[in-house]
Amino acid sequence: MAQTVAGTAVRQLVEAGVRTAYTVPGESFLPLLDAWEAEPGVRLVSTRHEAGAAFMAEAEAKLTGRPALALASRGPGAANLAIGVHTARQDQTPLIAILGQVESGELGREGFQEVDLAAMYAPLTGWAREARTAEEVPSLLAEAHRAATGPRPGPVALAVPADFWTTVYDGAAPLASGHDQRDGAAGSPDEAARRSADHLAEHLAGLLSSARRPVAICGPGDRVGRETLRAACEVADFGVYSAFRRQDCFDEDHPHFLGHLGLGVPEEVRQALEDADLVVVLGTRLDAITAQDLRYPLPHQHLVLVGTGLPRPRHPGVTTVLDGDPRDVLASLVRRATGATPSGPHGPHGPRSRERPRSTRAAMWERHHAAAVGYARPTGEATRPGTVHPAEVVTTLRRLVPDDVILTNDAGNFSAFFHRHWGFRTTHRLLAPCNGAMGYAVPAAVAAKLHRPRNTVVALVGDGGVLMTGQEIETAVRCAAPIVVLAFQNGMYGTIAMHQATSHGRLAGVDIGRLDLATWARGLGAEGFVLDDPARVETVLAEALRCGRPCVVDVRTDPDVIAPGRRLSGLLAPARHPS
């Protein structure tokens, strides 16, 4: 039976497993909106800004491993959507952006809001196309889905002229299928994949056994397999770092945990990486922050990349690429060492691995793990009256939340306290932008709560970030998504202030006015709390967690407490009074 192009596109997406579309509705894709709304079993979420829509789609895809849909209209909408698409690109998150375009007869005539959308999105995506005929839309959409879920997952963009949606399409809809993303769980690979994983694991096992100080840098937990990673590091005896903002991949209280390769990592936490002779990168690109301003790997270190579609960094030393699913490779590694059979959602875990002898490198890992633990311990600094210390808020929240909490984290100096002091376990889920995009946390929390309604979802954001996309709290209220937002308010863009103080000895353009964020939240239909008394930290956080509605906690912090262990006044003073 013939359908419109819009109806065909919706059926393709549904059959491919896409369940949610996030959008600010636009005139250039009205038939697609109508067809999606009429489709049973899917959700259409209207957001307050296209950036919110893109961040929500990216967050859902992080949780599920399947692409979500972000819809925007022509030049202005596509421009607003771009920040979330860039986030998906750098985080390797599958996302499908469908962009309404001017009508086909107006293309190239500088029509209303016209932009060359394919050219605009090409640098932000792994695949960007504009349909030239209505008949090719279904095949392009199938190609887009395959690209989004391919060996290197990421965002794709398809621009469709407005008049194409209502065209009748009577052909067979191409199947929009792609790479196995597993929805956060490792499935059974076919025999060919199993043999390939066994071969790669044999190679990796040889490298690990011949190394003296092997360490691994690990990407997202769903991409490496949390339980399998734990078993593998124990039987193959390697240390584990978490890549930037990938801390839910490994238990930070495990004796093989060496630290989080984020911003401002001290020498004692980096020492195991500095001393390593073998560096194994699992399921993540080696970005500049994880590589500590591209210092690592050192020229003499043997670099091993385990994953599909990973970009190869510029490394003057030996590089080995093991092009396979890290979950399967690690599972095979464990099977080789233990004879264990698969159990649980993430791979093999057997009795022999639980009864292992003491590691021959145990003393080394214990020493480096102690450095990571010591670095994570709060220092107990005092703050000015009417403020609370971010570290106290983070550690108290950690005690109060359930083990299956989902945490969405924004960009800004407040987040340094969170990354340093939280103490992650693999039962936690962390959604955070590796590209440092401000405004991520609140929209991401909305999407997480819509997708996982039984989980506690907490967004951590600074005052700068919450003023960028905090209006999505209204989306949370309207969609009955009771998220908890901790808005750390210090009255400035703290990261920029810190760098200005260090480099120039004065501040410029970083001020944010003091706001009543609790009253603002109530104006959006949410609950609002103020936290400005150290004696009430636990009381206020507990009340927010149990209120059962979307809520914002206005966390008043001391602007002088600019980063863990650093005072803004101390940074400004040497620059003002050089020796």
C-alpha positions in Angstrom: 0.0 0.0 0.0 1.4 3.4 -1.0 2.3 5.9 1.7 3.7 9.4 1.7 7.4 9.9 2.1 6.7 11.1 5.7 4.8 7.9 6.5 7.4 5.7 4.9 10.2 7.5 6.9 8.4 6.9 10.2 7.9 3.2 9.5 11.6 2.8 8.6 12.7 4.5 11.8 10.3 2.5 14.0 11.4 -0.8 12.4 15.0 0.3 13.1 14.3 0.7 16.8 14.0 4.5 17.0 11.4 5.4 19.6 11.7 9.1 20.4 11.8 12.3 18.4 12.9 15.5 20.1 12.1 18.8 18.3 11.1 22.4 18.2 8.4 22.0 15.5 8.9 23.7 12.2 6.9 24.4 9.0 9.3 22.5 6.8 8.6 19.1 8.3 4.9 19.3 9.4 3.9 16.1 7.6 6.7 14.2 9.3 5.5 15.5 12.7 2.0 14.4 11.9 3.0 10.9 10.9 5.2 10.5 13.9 2.5 11.7 16.3 0.1 9.2 14.7 2.4 6.2 15.1 1.7 4.0 18.1 4.5 3.2 20.5 6.7 6.2 19.9 7.1 9.5 21.7 7.3 13.1 20.4 8.9 15.5 22.8 8.5 19.2 22.1 11.5 21.1 23.6 12.0 24.8 24.4 15.1 25.1 22.2 16.7 23.0 19.5 19.9 22.7 21.6 17.7 21.0 24.2 16.3 18.7 21.6 19.7 17.6 20.3 21.1 17.1 23.9 18.1 15.0 24.7 18.5 12.8 21.7 22.2 12.4 22.4 21.5 11.5 26.0 18.9 8.9 25.1 21.2 7.4 22.6 24.0 7.2 25.2 21.7 5.2 27.5 20.3 2.8 24.8 23.0 2.5 22.2 20.3 3.1 19.6 20.0 6.5 17.8 17.3 8.9 18.8 15.8 11.5 16.4 16.3 15.2 16.5 14.2 17.3 14.2 14.8 21.0 13.2 13.8 23.4 10.6 16.0 25.1 8.0 18.8 27.6 8.8 17.9 28.9 12.3 16.7 25.6 13.7 19.6 23.7 12.2 22.1 26.2 13.7 20.5 25.9 17.1 20.6 22.1 16.9 24.3 22.0 16.0 25.8 22.1 19.5 24.2 18.8 20.4 25.2 17.2 17.1 28.8 18.3 17.7 28.5 16.7 21.2 27.4 13.4 19.6 30.2 13.6 17.1 32.9 13.9 19.8 31.3 11.4 22.1 30.7 8.8 19.3 26.9 8.8 20.0 24.5 7.6 17.3 22.0 10.4 16.5 19.8 11.1 13.5 19.1 14.7 12.7 16.4 15.3 10.1 16.4 18.9 8.9 13.5 20.5 7.1 14.6 22.4 4.0 13.0 25.0 1.8 10.8 23.6 -1.0 12.6 22.0 -3.8 11.7 24.7 -6.3 13.3 27.4 -4.1 16.6 25.6 -3.6 19.6 27.8 -4.6 17.5 31.0 -4.7 18.3 32.2 -1.2 14.9 31.3 0.0 13.5 32.1 3.4 15.9 30.6 6.0 17.7 28.7 3.3 21.2 27.3 4.1 23.1 24.5 2.4 22.4 22.1 5.2 24.5 19.2 4.0 27.6 21.5 3.7 26.8 23.1 7.1 26.6 19.7 8.8 29.4 17.8 7.0 32.1 18.8 9.5 29.8 18.0 12.5 28.7 14.5 11.4 30.0 11.4 9.8 27.4 11.5 7.1 25.4 14.5 5.8 23.2 14.6 2.7 20.3 16.6 1.2 17.6 14.8 -0.8 17.3 15.9 -4.4 14.2 13.9 -5.2 11.4 12.7 -3.0 11.9 9.1 -4.2 15.4 8.9 -2.8 14.4 10.0 0.8 13.8 6.4 2.0 17.1 5.1 0.7 19.0 8.0 2.1 17.3 7.5 5.5 18.4 3.9 5.5 21.9 4.9 4.6 21.9 7.5 7.3 20.9 4.9 9.9 23.6 2.6 8.8 26.1 5.4 9.1 24.9 6.4 12.6 25.2 2.9 13.9 28.3 1.8 12.0 31.7 0.8 13.3 32.3 4.3 14.5 28.8 5.4 15.7 28.0 9.1 15.6 25.5 11.7 14.3 24.2 11.9 10.8 22.1 14.6 9.1 19.5 14.4 6.3 18.0 17.5 4.9 14.6 17.1 3.1 12.8 19.8 1.1 9.4 20.6 2.6 7.4 19.5 -0.4 8.9 16.0 -0.5 7.1 14.8 2.7 3.7 14.7 1.1 4.8 12.9 -2.1 3.4 9.4 -2.5 6.0 6.7 -2.3 5.0 3.3 -3.6 8.3 1.5 -3.6 9.7 -0.9 -1.0 11.2 0.9 2.0 14.8 0.0 2.4 15.6 -1.6 5.7 17.3 0.9 8.1 19.6 -1.5 9.9 23.2 -1.1 11.1 25.8 -2.1 13.5 24.9 -4.0 16.7 24.6 -1.5 19.5 23.2 -4.0 22.0 21.2 -1.5 24.1 23.8 -1.5 26.7 24.1 -5.3 26.9 26.4 -7.7 25.1 24.6 -10.2 22.9 26.0 -13.5 21.6 28.2 -12.8 18.6 28.0 -15.1 15.6 30.7 -17.7 15.1 32.8 -15.5 12.7 32.7 -12.7 15.2 33.6 -15.1 18.0 36.6 -16.4 16.1 37.7 -12.9 15.3 37.4 -11.9 18.9 39.4 -14.9 20.0 42.2 -14.1 17.6 42.3 -10.5 18.8 42.2 -11.6 22.4 45.1 -14.0 21.8 47.2 -11.1 20.4 46.2 -8.8 23.3 47.0 -11.5 25.9 50.5 -11.9 24.5 51.1 -8.2 24.7 49.8 -8.0 28.3 51.8 -10.9 29.5 55.0 -9.6 28.1 54.5 -6.1 29.4 55.9 -5.1 32.8 53.6 -2.2 33.6 50.4 -2.4 31.4 47.6 0.1 31.8 44.3 0.4 30.1 42.4 3.6 29.3 38.7 2.8 29.1 35.8 4.4 27.4 32.0 4.1 28.1 31.0 1.2 30.2 28.4 0.0 27.7 31.1 -0.1 25.0 33.7 -2.1 27.0 31.4 -4.2 29.2 31.7 -3.2 32.8 31.7 -6.7 34.4 33.9 -8.1 31.7 36.4 -5.2 32.1 36.6 -5.9 35.8 37.2 -9.6 35.2 39.7 -8.9 32.5 41.9 -6.5 34.5 42.0 -9.1 37.3 43.0 -12.1 35.2 45.3 -10.2 32.9 46.7 -8.0 35.7 46.5 -4.6 34.2 45.7 -1.2 35.8 42.6 0.8 34.7 42.2 4.5 34.0 38.8 5.9 33.0 38.9 8.3 30.0 37.6 11.8 30.3 34.0 11.8 31.6 33.7 8.0 31.2 34.0 7.2 35.0 31.0 4.8 35.1 33.1 2.2 33.3 34.9 0.9 36.4 34.5 0.8 40.1 36.7 3.5 41.6 37.2 1.5 44.8 38.7 -1.4 42.9 42.4 -1.9 43.7 43.3 -1.8 40.0 41.7 1.6 39.5 44.4 4.2 38.8 42.4 7.4 38.3 40.3 9.5 36.0 42.1 11.2 33.1 40.3 14.5 33.3 41.4 18.1 33.7 44.1 19.0 36.2 45.3 15.5 37.0 48.3 15.7 39.4 51.6 13.9 38.8 51.0 11.3 41.4 47.8 10.1 39.7 49.4 10.2 36.3 52.5 8.2 37.5 51.2 4.8 36.5 50.6 6.1 33.0 54.0 7.8 32.9 55.7 4.5 33.9 53.7 2.2 31.6 55.3 0.3 28.8 52.0 -0.8 27.3 48.9 1.5 27.0 45.7 -0.2 25.9 42.9 2.1 24.8 39.5 0.3 25.0 36.5 1.6 23.1 37.2 5.3 23.0 39.1 7.8 21.0 42.2 9.2 22.6 41.0 12.8 22.9 43.3 15.7 24.0 42.0 15.8 27.6 42.3 12.0 28.2 45.8 12.2 26.6 46.6 15.0 29.0 47.2 17.7 26.4 48.4 15.0 24.0 51.3 14.1 26.2 50.4 10.4 26.2 51.2 7.9 25.0 55.0 8.6 25.3 57.1 7.8 22.3 58.6 4.6 23.8 55.2 3.3 24.9 53.4 0.6 22.9 49.9 1.8 22.1 47.1 -0.7 21.5 43.7 0.5 20.2 40.9 -2.0 20.8 37.6 -1.0 19.1 35.9 -0.4 15.8 36.3 2.8 13.9 38.7 4.4 16.4 40.7 7.3 15.0 44.4 6.6 15.1 46.3 9.2 17.1 49.7 10.6 16.1 52.0 8.4 18.0 55.7 8.1 17.0 56.0 4.8 18.8 54.6 1.3 18.0 50.8 1.3 17.5 48.7 -1.9 17.3 45.1 -1.7 16.1 42.8 -4.6 17.2 39.7 -3.8 15.2 36.9 -5.6 17.1 34.3 -5.1 19.7 36.0 -4.5 23.1 33.3 -6.4 24.9 33.9 -9.5 22.8 37.7 -9.2 22.9 37.8 -8.8 26.7 35.3 -11.6 27.1 37.5 -13.9 25.1 40.5 -12.7 27.1 38.8 -13.8 30.3 37.7 -17.2 28.8 41.3 -17.9 27.8 42.5 -17.2 31.3 39.8 -18.8 33.4 37.7 -21.1 31.3 34.7 -19.2 32.5 31.4 -19.4 30.7 29.3 -16.3 30.0 27.0 -15.1 32.7 25.2 -11.9 33.4 24.5 -9.1 30.9 28.0 -8.1 30.1 30.0 -11.2 29.5 32.0 -14.0 31.2 32.5 -14.1 34.9 33.4 -17.4 36.4 34.5 -19.0 39.7 38.1 -19.3 38.7 38.4 -15.5 38.2 37.0 -15.0 41.8 39.6 -17.4 43.3 42.6 -15.9 41.6 46.0 -15.7 43.3 47.4 -12.4 44.4 48.5 -10.4 41.5 52.2 -10.3 40.7 51.8 -6.6 40.2 49.5 -6.1 43.2 51.9 -3.9 45.2 52.3 -1.6 42.2 48.6 -1.3 41.6 47.9 -0.8 45.3 50.4 2.1 45.5 49.0 3.8 42.4 45.4 3.2 43.6 46.2 4.8 47.0 47.3 7.9 45.1 44.0 8.0 43.3 42.1 7.5 46.5 44.1 10.2 48.3 43.5 12.7 45.4 39.7 12.0 45.6 39.5 12.8 49.4 37.9 16.3 50.1 40.2 18.8 51.7 37.7 20.4 54.1 38.2 24.0 53.0 36.2 26.8 54.7 33.8 29.0 52.6 32.4 32.4 53.2 29.1 32.8 55.2 26.0 32.1 53.1 27.7 29.5 50.9 28.4 25.8 50.8 31.4 23.9 49.6 30.8 22.0 46.3 32.8 19.0 47.6 30.5 18.7 50.6 27.4 18.8 48.3 28.9 16.1 46.0 29.9 13.7 48.8 26.6 14.1 50.7 24.6 13.5 47.5 26.8 10.4 46.9 25.7 9.0 50.2 22.0 9.7 49.6 21.3 8.5 46.1 20.5 4.9 45.2 23.1 2.7 43.5 21.3 2.9 40.1 21.4 6.7 39.9 21.8 8.4 36.6 23.9 11.5 36.7 24.0 14.1 34.0 26.9 16.5 34.2 27.4 19.9 32.5 30.6 21.7 31.6 32.3 24.2 34.0 34.6 24.4 37.0 31.9 23.1 39.4 32.2 19.7 37.6 35.8 19.3 38.8 34.5 18.7 42.3 32.1 16.1 41.0 34.6 14.2 38.9 37.2 14.3 41.7 35.1 13.5 44.8 32.1 11.4 43.6 33.5 7.8 43.8 31.9 6.1 40.9 30.6 2.5 40.7 29.6 0.6 37.6 26.0 0.7 38.8 26.0 4.4 38.3 25.4 5.9 34.9 27.2 9.1 33.9 26.0 11.2 30.9 28.4 14.1 30.2 29.6 15.9 27.1 33.3 15.1 26.3 33.3 18.2 24.1 32.7 20.5 27.1 29.4 21.8 25.8 27.6 24.0 28.4 23.9 23.5 28.7 23.9 19.7 28.4 22.9 18.5 31.9 19.3 19.6 32.2 18.1 18.4 28.8 20.0 15.2 29.2 18.4 14.6 32.6 14.9 15.0 31.0 15.7 12.4 28.3 17.2 10.0 30.9 14.1 10.3 33.1 11.7 9.8 30.2 13.6 6.7 29.2 14.4 5.3 32.6 11.4 6.6 34.8 12.2 4.3 37.7 15.8 5.6 38.2 16.7 8.6 40.2 18.1 11.2 37.8 20.2 14.1 39.0 21.6 16.9 36.8 24.7 18.8 38.0 25.1 22.2 36.3 26.6 25.6 36.9 24.7 28.9 36.8 26.2 29.5 33.4 24.9 26.2 32.0 21.5 26.3 33.6 20.9 29.7 32.1 21.6 28.3 28.6 19.1 25.4 28.6 17.4 25.4 32.0 14.1 26.3 30.3 13.9 22.6 29.6 12.8 22.3 33.2 9.4 23.3 31.7 9.7 20.2 29.4 10.3 18.1 32.5 7.2 19.5 34.2 5.0 19.0 31.1 6.3 15.5 30.5 6.1 14.5 34.1 9.8 13.7 34.4 10.8 14.4 38.1 14.4 15.2 37.7 16.6 16.8 40.4 18.8 19.7 39.2 21.7 20.9 41.4 22.6 24.4 40.1 25.9 25.5 41.5 25.8 29.3 41.6 29.0 31.2 42.0 28.1 34.2 39.9 30.7 33.8 37.1 31.9 31.6 34.3 34.4 29.9 36.6 36.6 28.1 34.2 37.2 31.3 32.2 37.8 33.3 35.3 40.4 30.8 36.5 42.3 30.9 33.2 42.1 34.7 33.1 43.4 35.0 36.6 46.3 32.7 35.8 47.2 34.3 32.5 46.3 38.0 32.9 45.8 38.7 36.5 42.4 40.2 36.0 38.9 39.1 34.9 36.9 40.2 31.9 33.4 39.3 30.8 32.9 36.5 33.3 30.2 38.0 35.5 26.8 36.3 36.0 24.3 38.2 38.2 23.2 36.7 41.5 19.9 35.0 40.8 17.0 33.4 42.7 17.0 30.1 40.9 14.5 28.5 43.3 11.9 31.2 42.4 12.8 30.9 38.8 12.2 27.1 38.9 8.8 27.6 40.6 7.9 30.0 37.7 8.5 27.1 35.3 6.2 24.8 37.3 9.0 23.0 39.2 9.9 22.9 42.9 12.7 25.1 44.1 15.1 24.9 47.1 18.0 27.2 48.3 21.1 25.6 49.7 23.3 28.2 51.4 23.9 26.7 54.9 26.6 24.0 55.4 24.5 22.7 58.3 21.5 22.0 56.0 23.3 20.2 53.1 21.9 16.8 53.9 18.5 18.0 54.8 18.0 20.0 51.6 19.3 17.3 49.3 17.2 14.7 50.9 14.1 16.8 50.6 14.9 17.4 46.9 15.4 13.7 46.2 12.1 12.7 47.7 9.9 15.6 46.5 8.6 13.6 43.5 8.5 16.6 41.1 11.0 18.3 38.9 13.0 20.5 41.2 16.0 22.8 41.3 18.4 23.2 44.2 20.0 26.6 44.1 23.4 25.7 45.5 25.1 29.0 46.6 28.9 28.5 46.4 31.9 30.8 47.2 33.3 32.3 44.0 36.7 32.2 45.6 36.6 28.4 45.7 37.3 28.3 42.0 38.5 24.6 41.7 39.5 21.8 44.1 42.4 23.0 46.2 42.5 26.4 44.4 41.4 29.9 45.4 40.7 32.6 42.8 42.2 35.2 45.1 45.4 33.2 45.3 45.6 33.0 41.5 45.0 36.7 41.1 47.6 37.8 43.7 50.8 36.5 42.0 49.8 38.0 38.7 49.1 41.4 40.3 52.3 41.3 42.3 55.0 39.5 40.2 58.2 38.7 42.0 
